């Protein structure tokens, strides 16, 4: 049998998958507020097509969640203080659970994982009126010795002040985000994000251009 690579078909398949990614979420949504507000604004107002990397990571996560969480009640949705949320699943004991898929090493513990995950989980605790959280992390590359998928599950318990402070931060972000949408002006670039969020972001060129214009004007 002879084989010929068909990159055009691969591109078409990725495009079709990308069309399935966007979900009409409540405005604003927890997942918009915990990540870069500038990127969230562009995705709402002037969306770019998802990159192949984004499409593949998203679909991998969704597909695996569908299998691993089959026995659990999934997507517990609601709105609190005007912020929409969708908790991934409820555990066997009935408290919130979050499923993540990552290329980060399985050697990393919960406190070494992205702070955005923690903010998201603390928000779900507030929304679900609980202080217990289960975090299931599928490390696609395991511990890299050798690289092989590994599932790690962590049970956590948050303090009320942690939950409260995080929600106050979310409400502040909500005000900033909604004001930017009302004025049709994106939030200040490189201000409301974690530095790593710029890596491979399709909107970074726009942010770089806006920053260059700002610098030319003297800040």
Secondary structure, 3 states (H helix, E strand, C coil): CCCCCCHHHHHHHHHHHHHCCCCCCCCCEHHHHCCCHHHHHHHHHCCCCCCHHHHHHHHHHHHHHHHHCCCCCEEEEEEECCEEEEEEEECCCCCEEEEEEECCCCCCCHHHCCHHHHHHHHHHHHHHCCCEEEEEEEECCCCCCCCCCEEEEEEEECCHHHHHHHHHHHHHHHHHHHHHHHCCCCCCCCCCCCHHHHCCCCCHHHHHHHHHHHHHCCC
